[in-house]
Amino acid sequence: MSLAWTALGDRDRVMAFLNADHPQLGARPLDLAIASDVGLARVERALADLATGAQA
C-alpha cells in the first residue's frame, strides 16, 4: 500500500487504481495482489512504472 501512496500520492487515486480494472494487468490490481505472490509482484511493477513515469 505504501508503494501505491508513493506512486499516486493521493487517497482517491490509490483507491481508483486498486479497485478499477487495469488494462495492462488484465484485472483489478487489488484482486491480483491478494491472489498470489506473482500477482502482487505485477501490481508492484505497475506502481513502480507509474512512480517513474514509465507506461504501466
C-alpha positions in Angstrom: 0.0 0.0 0.0 2.8 2.4 0.7 4.1 1.9 -2.8 0.7 3.0 -4.1 0.8 6.1 -2.0 4.3 6.9 -3.2 3.3 6.3 -6.9 0.0 8.0 -6.8 0.2 10.4 -3.9 -3.5 10.8 -3.1 -6.2 8.6 -1.5 -8.7 8.9 -4.3 -6.1 7.9 -7.0 -4.9 5.0 -4.8 -8.4 3.7 -4.4 -9.2 4.1 -8.1 -6.0 2.3 -9.1 -6.6 -0.6 -6.8 -10.3 -1.1 -7.5 -10.6 -0.5 -11.2 -9.7 -2.9 -14.0 -6.3 -2.2 -15.2 -5.8 -2.8 -19.0 -2.2 -3.8 -18.8 -2.7 -6.1 -15.8 -6.0 -7.6 -17.2 -7.7 -7.4 -13.8 -8.2 -5.3 -10.7 -4.9 -4.7 -9.1 -6.3 -5.4 -5.6 -7.5 -8.9 -6.8 -4.2 -9.7 -8.3 -2.2 -8.5 -5.3 -4.2 -10.7 -2.8 -4.4 -13.7 -5.1 -0.7 -14.7 -5.3 2.9 -13.5 -4.9 3.2 -13.3 -8.7 0.1 -11.1 -8.9 1.5 -8.9 -6.1 4.8 -8.5 -8.0 2.9 -7.5 -11.2 1.0 -4.8 -9.3 4.1 -3.6 -7.6 5.8 -3.3 -11.0 2.9 -1.4 -12.4 3.1 1.0 -9.5 6.8 1.4 -9.8 6.3 2.2 -13.5 3.7 4.9 -12.5 6.1 6.3 -10.0 8.9 6.7 -12.5 6.7 7.9 -15.3 7.0 4.7 -17.4 3.9 3.2 -19.1 2.1 0.9 -16.7 
